[in-house]
């Protein structure tokens, strides 16, 4: 719903196949390698397609497990896995006696700190011979449990990724305009939560005789991420926008933004992710017919 409201009215249907593009063999080869790596990461046993649950923690204590007696019922794992508790700003996990779970490869037998994904070293609780995991995520003022399993339906039923033909003209040399240190930008995620994310600078470039500008997320001197929508959003590409990773080394004002490597956020593959949405500044009034197209999920079998 949020994505539809943000991206409504982006333009006419632009899903028609573009004409063939002649590309340099080296460019095509590098692009193909990137696509292979993208697919490998997406389909990894703990990749985004392995998500099987997202559970918000509304109380100070929750019993978790796959059984019906658990306060938070997981899609996989032991019937009674353990107890998640909050004390002040700190979270803890205590496994049920006799349950086999591990953290960092070591068995857990007593209560341990449960660090979120905002910590320097987040806690990941593994179960089912390391095929499954539970981690703590922090979004705004909310905390939740992210559950993964290698046998997730989204992973087992994965279809394929589809791309527009690689086009060197969409690999654009741009200008990086740094912002003040510690600048943030409000980003709404698909759950409706607003987060203040680091906003190191803006990327400015020329295309089709016009100047364009995109805000980049991340800290100065580190690889950045651009979240954008365009006139193909919902009309060929994923409705809630796409992401591009951009390398911005220290001391450089010239960067390359390659729209051929625009990719879908995790929410294109699973309902259990908390994907950031494009900010208003990053909604482009042009059709970016490059990069990853909308994901075609497997068709549901009709009920018997």
Backbone as numpy.savetxt, mean C-alpha at the origin, in Angstrom:
# Nx Ny Nz CAx CAy CAz Cx Cy Cz
-16.20 4.31 -1.11 -17.04 5.50 -1.11 -16.17 6.75 -1.11
-15.16 6.78 -0.21 -14.29 7.96 -0.14 -13.55 8.15 -1.46
-13.03 7.02 -2.00 -12.28 7.12 -3.26 -13.16 7.64 -4.37
-14.40 7.16 -4.41 -15.30 7.61 -5.47 -15.58 9.09 -5.37
-15.78 9.60 -4.14 -16.05 11.02 -3.94 -14.86 11.86 -4.35
-13.65 11.37 -4.02 -12.45 12.15 -4.31 -12.19 12.25 -5.80
-12.51 11.17 -6.52 -12.05 11.08 -7.90 -13.16 11.21 -8.93
-14.36 11.50 -8.48 -15.48 11.63 -9.41 -15.23 12.77 -10.38
-15.63 12.58 -11.61 -15.55 13.67 -12.59 -14.17 13.88 -13.15
-13.34 12.80 -13.18 -11.98 12.98 -13.68 -11.93 13.10 -15.19
-13.00 12.71 -15.91 -12.97 12.86 -17.36 -13.70 11.74 -18.05
-13.57 11.70 -19.37 -14.27 10.72 -20.18 -13.52 9.40 -20.18
-14.13 8.40 -20.79 -13.53 7.07 -20.85 -12.24 7.13 -21.66
-11.14 6.66 -21.02 -9.85 6.70 -21.72 -9.25 5.30 -21.77
-10.09 4.27 -21.70 -9.60 2.91 -21.61 -9.26 2.29 -22.96
-9.50 3.00 -24.07 -9.20 2.45 -25.38 -7.71 2.24 -25.54
-7.35 1.19 -26.25 -5.94 0.85 -26.42 -5.22 1.93 -27.20
-4.05 2.40 -26.69 -3.28 3.42 -27.41 -2.50 2.78 -28.55
-2.02 3.58 -29.48 -1.22 3.03 -30.57 0.08 2.46 -30.05
0.67 1.52 -30.81 1.92 0.90 -30.40 3.03 1.94 -30.31
3.92 1.75 -29.34 5.01 2.69 -29.11 6.34 1.98 -29.34
7.20 2.58 -30.14 8.53 2.04 -30.36 9.43 2.42 -29.18
10.06 1.42 -28.56 10.89 1.70 -27.39 12.29 1.17 -27.58
13.22 1.80 -26.89 14.60 1.35 -26.87 14.67 0.01 -26.15
15.42 -0.97 -26.69 15.49 -2.29 -26.05 15.94 -2.23 -24.59
16.89 -1.34 -24.29 17.35 -1.22 -22.91 16.26 -0.71 -21.99
15.51 0.27 -22.46 14.40 0.80 -21.67 13.35 -0.28 -21.44
13.01 -1.00 -22.50 12.00 -2.05 -22.39 12.45 -3.15 -21.44
13.73 -3.50 -21.51 14.27 -4.56 -20.64 14.21 -4.14 -19.17
14.64 -2.91 -18.88 14.61 -2.43 -17.50 13.18 -2.37 -16.97
12.27 -1.96 -17.83 10.88 -1.87 -17.42 10.31 -3.26 -17.12
10.70 -4.23 -17.94 10.21 -5.60 -17.73 10.77 -6.18 -16.43
12.03 -5.88 -16.12 12.61 -6.33 -14.85 11.86 -5.72 -13.67
11.52 -4.44 -13.79 10.77 -3.79 -12.71 9.42 -4.47 -12.52
8.75 -4.80 -13.61 7.45 -5.45 -13.51 7.57 -6.82 -12.85
8.62 -7.56 -13.17 8.82 -8.87 -12.57 9.05 -8.74 -11.06
9.84 -7.75 -10.66 10.08 -7.52 -9.24 8.80 -7.10 -8.53
8.03 -6.25 -9.17 6.75 -5.82 -8.62 5.85 -7.03 -8.34
5.75 -7.94 -9.29 4.91 -9.12 -9.13 5.43 -10.04 -8.03
6.75 -10.21 -7.98 7.35 -11.06 -6.95 7.04 -10.54 -5.56
7.18 -9.23 -5.36 6.91 -8.64 -4.05 5.43 -8.73 -3.69
4.58 -8.51 -4.67 3.13 -8.54 -4.42 2.67 -9.93 -4.01
3.27 -10.97 -4.62 2.85 -12.34 -4.37 3.72 -13.07 -3.36
4.60 -12.36 -2.68 5.41 -12.99 -1.63 4.50 -13.57 -0.56
4.94 -14.61 0.17 4.10 -15.21 1.21 3.60 -14.22 2.25
4.34 -13.11 2.43 3.90 -12.06 3.35 3.65 -10.74 2.61
3.40 -10.83 1.29 3.13 -9.63 0.50 1.71 -9.13 0.71
1.35 -8.08 -0.03 0.05 -7.46 0.19 -1.11 -8.39 -0.13
-0.93 -9.35 -1.02 -2.03 -10.26 -1.33 -2.24 -11.30 -0.24
-1.37 -11.32 0.78 -1.52 -12.30 1.87 -2.40 -11.79 3.00
-2.89 -10.56 2.91 -3.73 -10.02 3.98 -5.04 -10.80 4.09
-5.41 -11.13 5.34 -6.67 -11.84 5.58 -7.51 -11.17 6.65
-7.00 -10.08 7.25 -7.80 -9.43 8.28 -7.25 -8.09 8.72
-8.16 -7.20 9.12 -7.84 -5.91 9.73 -8.84 -5.70 10.86
-8.34 -5.66 12.09 -9.22 -5.59 13.26 -8.82 -4.39 14.13
-9.72 -3.43 14.28 -9.43 -2.26 15.10 -9.60 -2.60 16.58
-8.70 -2.08 17.40 -8.69 -2.36 18.83 -9.42 -1.24 19.56
-10.63 -1.49 19.99 -11.45 -0.47 20.64 -11.42 -0.57 22.16
-10.94 -1.69 22.69 -10.88 -1.90 24.14 -9.43 -1.98 24.59
-9.22 -2.04 25.90 -7.87 -2.14 26.45 -7.38 -3.58 26.49
-8.27 -4.53 26.26 -7.88 -5.94 26.26 -8.74 -6.71 25.26
-8.09 -7.54 24.46 -8.80 -8.35 23.46 -8.18 -9.75 23.42
-9.01 -10.78 23.58 -8.56 -12.13 23.28 -8.68 -12.32 21.77
-7.62 -12.84 21.16 -7.63 -13.02 19.71 -7.42 -14.49 19.36
-8.00 -14.92 18.27 -7.88 -16.29 17.80 -8.93 -16.58 16.75
-8.86 -17.76 16.15 -9.80 -18.10 15.08 -11.07 -18.75 15.61
-11.11 -19.06 16.92 -12.27 -19.71 17.49 -13.40 -18.75 17.82
-14.59 -19.29 17.97 -15.78 -18.47 18.21 -15.78 -17.80 19.57
-14.95 -18.27 20.51 -14.92 -17.67 21.84 -13.95 -16.50 21.94
-13.22 -16.22 20.87 -12.27 -15.10 20.88 -13.00 -13.79 20.64
-12.61 -12.74 21.39 -13.24 -11.44 21.21 -13.00 -10.88 19.82
-11.78 -11.06 19.32 -11.46 -10.72 17.93 -11.17 -12.03 17.22
-12.03 -12.36 16.27 -11.93 -13.65 15.58 -11.10 -13.50 14.31
-9.97 -14.18 14.27 -9.07 -14.11 13.14 -9.48 -15.11 12.06
-9.09 -14.83 10.84 -9.42 -15.71 9.72 -8.56 -16.96 9.69
-7.46 -16.96 10.44 -6.54 -18.09 10.46 -5.83 -18.13 11.80
-5.19 -19.26 12.08 -4.41 -19.36 13.30 -5.09 -20.19 14.37
-4.46 -20.30 15.54 -5.02 -21.07 16.65 -6.38 -20.53 17.07
-7.22 -21.42 17.58 -8.55 -21.01 18.02 -8.47 -19.94 19.10
-7.49 -20.07 19.97 -7.28 -19.10 21.05 -5.79 -18.77 21.04
-5.41 -17.68 20.39 -4.00 -17.37 20.22 -3.40 -16.68 21.43
-4.12 -15.69 21.99 -3.56 -14.98 23.12 -4.34 -13.72 23.45
-3.73 -12.90 24.31 -4.38 -11.69 24.81 -3.57 -10.47 24.43
-4.22 -9.51 23.78 -3.60 -8.22 23.45 -4.13 -7.19 24.44
-3.22 -6.48 25.12 -3.63 -5.50 26.12 -2.92 -4.17 25.91
-3.56 -3.12 26.41 -2.98 -1.79 26.36 -2.85 -1.24 27.78
-1.67 -0.69 28.07 -1.41 -0.03 29.35 -0.83 1.34 29.05
-1.64 2.38 29.21 -1.20 3.72 28.83 -1.02 3.79 27.33
0.19 4.13 26.89 0.49 4.21 25.46 1.14 2.93 24.93
1.29 1.94 25.79 2.02 0.72 25.41 1.07 -0.46 25.22
1.42 -1.30 24.25 0.66 -2.51 23.97 1.49 -3.74 24.28
0.79 -4.83 24.65 1.47 -6.08 25.01 0.69 -7.26 24.42
1.42 -8.37 24.25 0.79 -9.61 23.80 1.24 -10.75 24.70
0.29 -11.58 25.11 0.59 -12.77 25.91 -0.08 -13.97 25.24
0.69 -14.98 24.83 0.09 -16.14 24.16 -0.65 -17.04 25.14
-1.61 -17.76 24.62 -2.29 -18.78 25.42 -1.30 -19.90 25.74
-1.40 -20.51 26.91 -0.51 -21.63 27.25 -0.59 -22.74 26.20
0.56 -23.20 25.76 0.62 -24.29 24.80 0.51 -23.89 23.35
0.24 -22.60 23.09 0.13 -22.14 21.70 1.51 -21.85 21.12
1.74 -22.28 19.89 3.04 -22.07 19.25 3.02 -20.81 18.40
3.66 -19.75 18.92 3.85 -18.52 18.16 5.30 -18.08 18.32
5.79 -17.32 17.35 7.18 -16.88 17.37 7.28 -15.40 17.04
8.34 -14.77 17.56 8.73 -13.41 17.19 10.22 -13.44 16.90
10.61 -12.96 15.74 12.02 -12.98 15.32 12.59 -14.39 15.37
11.77 -15.37 15.03 12.22 -16.75 14.98 12.29 -17.46 16.31
11.98 -16.76 17.40 12.07 -17.34 18.74 10.68 -17.59 19.31
10.46 -18.75 19.97 9.16 -19.03 20.58 8.82 -18.00 21.65
7.55 -17.66 21.75 7.06 -16.73 22.76 6.29 -17.53 23.81
6.71 -17.40 25.08 6.07 -18.17 26.14 5.42 -17.28 27.20
5.72 -15.98 27.18 5.15 -15.07 28.16 4.80 -13.74 27.54
4.39 -12.80 28.35 3.97 -11.50 27.85 5.15 -10.73 27.27
4.93 -10.11 26.12 5.99 -9.34 25.45 5.43 -7.99 25.02
6.30 -6.98 24.85 5.85 -5.71 24.26 5.38 -5.95 22.82
4.34 -5.24 22.43 3.78 -5.36 21.09 3.93 -4.01 20.41
5.02 -3.85 19.63 5.35 -2.57 19.02 4.65 -2.42 17.66
4.14 -1.22 17.41 3.38 -0.97 16.18 4.30 -0.71 15.00
3.69 -0.52 13.83 4.46 -0.24 12.62 5.08 1.15 12.63
4.78 1.97 13.63 5.43 3.27 13.77 6.72 3.17 14.58
6.97 2.03 15.20 8.18 1.83 15.99 9.37 1.54 15.08
10.56 1.73 15.62 11.77 1.45 14.84 11.84 -0.03 14.46
11.42 -0.90 15.39 11.39 -2.33 15.14 10.01 -2.88 15.50
9.09 -2.90 14.56 7.74 -3.40 14.85 7.75 -4.88 15.23
6.80 -5.28 16.05 6.64 -6.67 16.44 5.78 -7.40 15.42
6.26 -8.55 14.96 5.48 -9.40 14.07 5.38 -10.78 14.72
4.17 -11.18 15.05 3.91 -12.46 15.71 3.58 -13.49 14.63
4.39 -14.54 14.54 4.20 -15.56 13.51 3.51 -16.79 14.09
2.67 -17.40 13.27 1.98 -18.62 13.68 1.83 -19.55 12.48
1.32 -20.75 12.72 1.09 -21.73 11.65 2.36 -21.97 10.84
3.43 -22.34 11.58 4.73 -22.62 10.93 5.20 -21.46 10.06
4.99 -20.25 10.54 5.42 -19.01 9.89 4.62 -18.67 8.63
3.57 -19.40 8.35 2.73 -19.06 7.20 1.83 -17.86 7.49
1.55 -17.63 8.79 0.69 -16.52 9.17 1.38 -15.56 10.10
0.85 -14.33 10.18 1.43 -13.34 11.08 0.37 -12.35 11.54
0.62 -11.78 12.72 -0.21 -10.71 13.26 0.71 -9.56 13.63
0.38 -8.35 13.21 1.17 -7.17 13.56 0.24 -6.05 13.99
0.81 -5.05 14.66 0.04 -3.92 15.18 0.27 -2.71 14.30
-0.81 -2.09 13.81 -0.67 -0.89 13.01 -1.27 0.30 13.75
-0.74 1.47 13.48 -1.20 2.71 14.10 -1.62 3.67 13.00
-2.88 4.11 13.04 -3.40 5.04 12.05 -4.10 6.18 12.78
-3.48 7.36 12.78 -4.03 8.47 13.54 -4.04 8.13 15.01
-5.21 8.17 15.64 -5.36 7.81 17.04 -5.81 6.37 17.22
-5.89 5.61 16.15 -6.41 4.24 16.21 -5.29 3.21 16.07
-5.51 2.07 16.72 -4.61 0.93 16.58 -5.42 -0.26 16.08
-4.78 -1.09 15.29 -5.46 -2.27 14.77 -4.50 -3.42 14.56
-5.06 -4.60 14.37 -4.28 -5.79 14.09 -4.34 -6.09 12.60
-3.17 -6.26 12.00 -3.07 -6.66 10.60 -2.70 -8.14 10.57
-3.52 -8.93 9.89 -3.32 -10.38 9.86 -3.00 -10.81 8.43
-1.95 -11.63 8.30 -1.55 -12.16 7.00 -1.47 -13.68 7.07
-1.65 -14.31 5.92 -1.44 -15.75 5.82 -1.10 -16.10 4.37
-0.14 -17.00 4.22 0.32 -17.35 2.87 -0.78 -17.98 2.03
-1.80 -18.55 2.67 -2.90 -19.17 1.93 -4.09 -18.22 1.74
-3.85 -16.94 1.83 -4.92 -15.95 1.70 -5.64 -16.11 0.35
-6.96 -15.95 0.34 -7.70 -16.06 -0.93 -7.20 -15.10 -2.01
-6.83 -13.88 -1.61 -6.37 -12.90 -2.60 -5.07 -13.35 -3.26
-4.25 -14.09 -2.52 -2.99 -14.59 -3.07 -3.24 -15.86 -3.89
-4.03 -16.77 -3.33 -4.30 -18.03 -4.03 -5.08 -17.79 -5.32
-5.95 -16.80 -5.33 -6.78 -16.55 -6.51 -6.29 -15.41 -7.38
-5.03 -15.01 -7.19 -4.50 -13.87 -7.95 -4.58 -14.15 -9.44
-4.97 -13.13 -10.21 -5.09 -13.30 -11.66 -3.81 -12.84 -12.37
-3.68 -11.55 -12.62 -2.50 -11.04 -13.31 -2.50 -9.52 -13.21
-1.35 -8.94 -13.50 -1.23 -7.49 -13.60 -1.24 -7.09 -15.07
-1.92 -6.01 -15.35 -2.00 -5.52 -16.73 -1.46 -4.09 -16.79
-0.70 -3.79 -17.84 -0.06 -2.49 -17.98 -0.37 -1.86 -19.33
-0.30 -0.53 -19.37 -0.23 0.15 -20.65 1.14 -0.16 -21.27
1.26 -0.12 -22.59 2.57 -0.36 -23.21 3.61 0.62 -22.68
4.80 0.12 -22.41 5.88 0.98 -21.92 6.16 2.08 -22.93
6.24 3.31 -22.46 6.38 4.48 -23.32 7.45 5.41 -22.72
8.60 5.55 -23.40 9.68 6.39 -22.86 9.27 7.83 -22.61
8.25 8.31 -23.30 7.85 9.71 -23.11 7.25 9.94 -21.73
6.85 8.86 -21.06 6.31 8.99 -19.70 7.41 8.86 -18.64
8.64 8.69 -19.08 9.78 8.72 -18.15 10.34 10.14 -18.22
9.95 10.96 -17.24 10.11 12.41 -17.36 11.18 12.93 -16.39
12.09 13.71 -16.94 13.05 14.42 -16.09 12.36 15.64 -15.51
12.35 15.73 -14.19 11.58 16.76 -13.49 12.46 17.52 -12.51
11.87 18.55 -11.91 12.57 19.35 -10.89 12.03 18.98 -9.51
12.94 18.83 -8.57 12.52 18.60 -7.19 12.65 19.91 -6.43
11.54 20.38 -5.88 11.50 21.63 -5.12 11.34 21.29 -3.64
12.41 21.39 -2.86 12.31 20.98 -1.45 11.44 21.92 -0.63
10.75 21.34 0.35 9.99 22.12 1.31 10.84 22.34 2.56
10.31 23.15 3.48 10.98 23.33 4.76 11.09 21.99 5.48
12.15 21.84 6.26 12.34 20.61 7.02 11.15 20.40 7.96
10.74 19.15 8.09 9.65 18.74 8.98 8.26 19.15 8.48
8.15 19.61 7.23 6.81 19.92 6.70 6.02 18.63 6.52
4.74 18.69 6.85 3.85 17.55 6.65 2.66 17.96 5.78
1.95 16.96 5.30 0.76 17.20 4.50 -0.33 16.25 4.99
-1.58 16.73 5.14 -2.65 15.83 5.58 -3.05 14.88 4.46
-3.03 13.59 4.76 -3.40 12.57 3.80 -4.51 11.71 4.39
-5.62 11.63 3.69 -6.74 10.79 4.12 -6.53 9.39 3.56
-6.73 8.37 4.42 -6.63 7.01 3.91 -8.01 6.45 3.59
-8.06 5.27 3.07 -9.31 4.71 2.56 -10.30 4.38 3.66
-9.83 4.36 4.93 -10.74 4.13 6.06 -11.34 5.44 6.56
-10.89 6.58 6.01 -11.39 7.87 6.45 -10.52 8.56 7.47
-9.42 7.93 7.86 -8.50 8.51 8.84 -7.54 9.48 8.17
-7.32 10.63 8.79 -6.37 11.61 8.28 -5.05 11.49 9.03
-3.97 11.37 8.29 -2.64 11.29 8.87 -1.77 12.42 8.34
-0.94 12.99 9.21 0.02 14.02 8.79 1.30 13.31 8.37
1.59 13.27 7.08 2.75 12.55 6.57 3.83 13.52 6.13
5.08 13.08 6.28 6.22 13.90 5.89 6.12 14.26 4.41
6.39 15.54 4.11 6.23 16.07 2.75 7.51 16.82 2.39
8.50 16.06 1.89 9.83 16.62 1.67 9.88 17.68 0.60
8.99 17.60 -0.38 9.05 18.57 -1.46 8.03 18.28 -2.54
8.14 19.03 -3.63 7.24 18.87 -4.77 8.06 18.52 -6.00
7.42 17.83 -6.93 8.04 17.46 -8.20 7.32 18.21 -9.31
8.06 19.01 -10.06 7.49 19.82 -11.14 8.01 19.31 -12.48
7.11 19.22 -13.47 7.52 18.71 -14.78 6.61 19.28 -15.87
7.02 19.08 -17.12 6.26 19.55 -18.27 5.72 18.34 -19.03
4.49 18.48 -19.50 3.88 17.41 -20.30 2.76 18.00 -21.13
2.76 17.68 -22.41 1.71 18.15 -23.32 1.56 19.66 -23.30
2.69 20.37 -23.21 2.68 21.82 -23.26 2.20 22.50 -22.00
2.06 21.74 -20.91 1.61 22.32 -19.65 2.58 21.98 -18.53
2.54 22.78 -17.48 3.35 22.52 -16.29 2.50 21.79 -15.26
3.13 20.83 -14.59 2.43 20.02 -13.60 3.25 19.96 -12.31
2.57 19.72 -11.21 3.25 19.68 -9.92 2.61 18.60 -9.05
3.45 17.79 -8.42 2.99 16.73 -7.54 3.72 16.81 -6.21
2.98 16.69 -5.12 3.60 16.67 -3.80 4.15 15.27 -3.52
5.37 15.22 -2.98 6.04 13.95 -2.71 6.07 13.67 -1.21
5.78 12.44 -0.85 5.77 12.04 0.55 7.09 11.40 0.92
7.53 11.65 2.15 8.77 11.09 2.65 9.69 12.17 3.18
10.84 11.73 3.67 11.81 12.65 4.25 12.89 13.00 3.24
13.43 14.19 3.36 14.47 14.66 2.44 15.67 13.71 2.47
16.25 13.49 1.29 17.43 12.65 1.20 17.13 11.16 1.12
15.84 10.81 1.11 15.46 9.40 1.03 14.51 9.20 -0.16
14.38 7.95 -0.62 13.41 7.71 -1.69 12.02 8.19 -1.28
11.32 8.78 -2.22 10.02 9.38 -1.94 8.91 8.62 -2.66
7.69 8.95 -2.27 6.53 8.33 -2.91 5.55 9.41 -3.34
5.01 9.24 -4.52 3.97 10.13 -5.04 2.67 9.35 -5.14
1.61 9.88 -4.56 0.28 9.29 -4.66 -0.55 10.22 -5.54
-1.03 9.73 -6.66 -1.70 10.62 -7.61 -2.95 9.96 -8.20
-3.84 10.81 -8.67 -4.99 10.40 -9.47 -4.93 11.16 -10.78
-5.60 10.64 -11.79 -5.61 11.31 -13.09 -6.90 10.94 -13.81
-7.02 11.31 -15.05 -8.28 11.11 -15.77 -8.54 9.65 -16.13
-7.56 8.77 -15.91 -7.83 7.34 -16.09 -8.34 6.70 -14.80
-8.31 7.40 -13.68 -8.71 6.82 -12.40 -10.18 6.41 -12.45
-10.43 5.11 -12.28 -11.78 4.59 -12.41 -12.20 4.36 -13.84
-11.33 4.68 -14.79 -11.63 4.55 -16.21 -10.43 3.93 -16.93
-9.97 2.84 -16.37 -8.80 2.16 -16.92 -7.78 1.84 -15.86
-7.55 2.78 -14.94 -6.67 2.53 -13.80 -7.51 2.48 -12.52
-6.88 2.11 -11.42 -7.58 1.94 -10.15 -8.22 3.25 -9.71
-9.47 3.18 -9.27 -10.25 4.38 -8.97 -9.65 5.23 -7.87
-8.98 4.61 -6.90 -8.45 5.35 -5.76 -7.03 5.85 -5.99
-6.58 5.88 -7.24 -5.27 6.44 -7.54 -4.17 5.39 -7.60
-2.96 5.88 -7.90 -1.80 4.99 -8.01 -0.60 5.63 -7.32
0.44 4.82 -7.15 1.66 5.26 -6.47 2.84 5.20 -7.44
3.82 6.07 -7.20 5.10 6.02 -7.90 6.20 6.26 -6.88
7.24 5.44 -6.91 8.41 5.65 -6.07 9.43 6.49 -6.83
10.00 7.46 -6.15 10.94 8.40 -6.78 12.20 8.48 -5.93
13.34 8.32 -6.57 14.61 8.41 -5.86 15.09 9.86 -5.87
15.28 10.44 -4.69 15.74 11.83 -4.59 16.96 11.88 -3.67
18.16 11.73 -4.21 19.36 11.80 -3.38 19.56 13.21 -2.83
20.38 13.30 -1.79 20.72 14.60 -1.20 21.39 15.51 -2.23
21.03 16.77 -2.20 21.74 17.77 -2.99 21.37 17.83 -4.45
20.34 17.10 -4.88 19.96 17.12 -6.30 18.62 17.80 -6.48
18.54 18.62 -7.52 17.26 19.26 -7.83 16.60 18.63 -9.04
17.32 17.75 -9.75 16.78 17.08 -10.92 16.46 15.64 -10.57
15.23 15.22 -10.87 14.81 13.85 -10.58 14.09 13.28 -11.79
13.94 11.99 -11.80 13.19 11.31 -12.86 11.95 10.70 -12.24
10.79 11.02 -12.80 9.54 10.38 -12.39 9.05 9.55 -13.57
8.94 8.26 -13.36 8.62 7.33 -14.44 7.20 6.80 -14.24
6.27 7.35 -15.00 4.87 6.94 -14.87 4.65 5.52 -15.40
5.60 4.98 -16.16 5.51 3.58 -16.55 5.55 2.66 -15.34
6.08 3.19 -14.24 6.20 2.39 -13.02 5.17 2.80 -11.97
4.10 3.44 -12.41 2.98 3.71 -11.52 2.31 2.38 -11.19
2.02 2.18 -9.91 1.46 0.88 -9.50 0.27 1.06 -8.58
-0.56 0.04 -8.51 -1.76 0.08 -7.69 -1.43 -0.03 -6.21
-2.19 0.66 -5.36 -2.02 0.50 -3.91 -2.55 -0.86 -3.48
-2.20 -1.30 -2.27 -2.66 -2.61 -1.79 -4.17 -2.78 -1.83
-4.92 -1.69 -1.64 -6.38 -1.78 -1.60 -6.97 -2.25 -2.92
-6.21 -2.24 -3.99 -6.70 -2.77 -5.26 -6.82 -4.28 -5.21
-6.13 -4.91 -4.25 -6.08 -6.37 -4.18 -6.76 -6.96 -2.95
-6.95 -6.15 -1.91 -7.49 -6.66 -0.66 -8.30 -5.58 0.05
-9.36 -5.96 0.77 -10.13 -4.99 1.55 -9.53 -4.73 2.93
-8.38 -5.36 3.22 -7.82 -5.29 4.57 -6.62 -4.36 4.68
-6.45 -3.45 3.73 -5.35 -2.48 3.77 -5.90 -1.10 4.12
-5.00 -0.18 4.46 -5.40 1.19 4.87 -4.73 2.21 3.96
-4.95 2.09 2.66 -4.20 2.85 1.68 -4.43 4.36 1.76
-3.34 5.14 1.76 -3.48 6.60 1.63 -4.04 6.95 0.25
-4.86 7.99 0.21 -5.47 8.45 -1.03 -4.76 9.69 -1.55
-4.88 9.99 -2.84 -4.22 11.17 -3.39 -4.72 12.45 -2.73
-3.81 13.34 -2.33 -4.26 14.64 -1.81 -4.80 15.49 -2.96
-5.57 16.52 -2.67 -6.12 17.37 -3.74 -5.05 17.89 -4.69
-3.86 18.18 -4.15 -2.78 18.74 -4.98 -2.32 17.77 -6.06
-2.58 16.48 -5.87 -2.04 15.46 -6.78 -3.08 14.83 -7.69
-4.16 15.55 -7.96 -5.17 15.05 -8.90 -4.96 15.74 -10.24
-4.38 15.00 -11.16 -3.97 15.57 -12.44 -5.11 15.59 -13.44
-5.25 16.73 -14.12 -6.28 16.87 -15.15 -5.71 16.44 -16.49
-5.19 15.23 -16.53 -4.73 14.62 -17.77 -4.80 13.11 -17.60
-4.80 12.41 -18.72 -4.88 10.96 -18.70 -3.47 10.38 -18.73
-3.07 9.74 -17.65 -1.76 9.10 -17.58 -1.93 7.65 -18.05
-1.80 7.45 -19.36 -1.96 6.12 -19.94 -0.60 5.43 -19.93
-0.14 5.17 -18.72 1.15 4.52 -18.49 1.07 3.81 -17.15
1.87 2.77 -17.01 1.91 2.06 -15.74 0.82 1.01 -15.62
0.54 0.68 -14.37 -0.37 -0.42 -14.06 -1.83 -0.02 -14.26
-2.59 -0.91 -14.87 -4.02 -0.69 -15.04 -4.77 -1.24 -13.83
-6.09 -1.02 -13.82 -6.92 -1.54 -12.74 -6.81 -3.06 -12.69
-6.78 -3.60 -11.48 -6.66 -5.05 -11.29 -8.01 -5.73 -11.54
-7.98 -6.79 -12.34 -9.19 -7.57 -12.61 -9.25 -8.72 -11.61
-10.05 -8.55 -10.56 -10.15 -9.58 -9.53 -10.83 -10.82 -10.10
-10.54 -12.00 -9.50 -11.20 -13.21 -10.00 -12.71 -13.13 -9.85
-13.42 -13.67 -10.82 -14.88 -13.63 -10.79 -15.40 -14.59 -9.72
-16.43 -14.16 -9.00 -17.04 -15.00 -7.98 -17.90 -16.07 -8.63
-17.77 -17.30 -8.12 -18.61 -18.38 -8.62 -20.04 -18.16 -8.16
-21.02 -18.36 -9.03 -22.42 -18.19 -8.62 -22.80 -19.19 -7.55
-23.65 -18.77 -6.64 -24.09 -19.64 -5.55 -24.88 -20.81 -6.12
-24.68 -21.97 -5.51 -25.37 -23.18 -5.99 -26.86 -23.11 -5.66
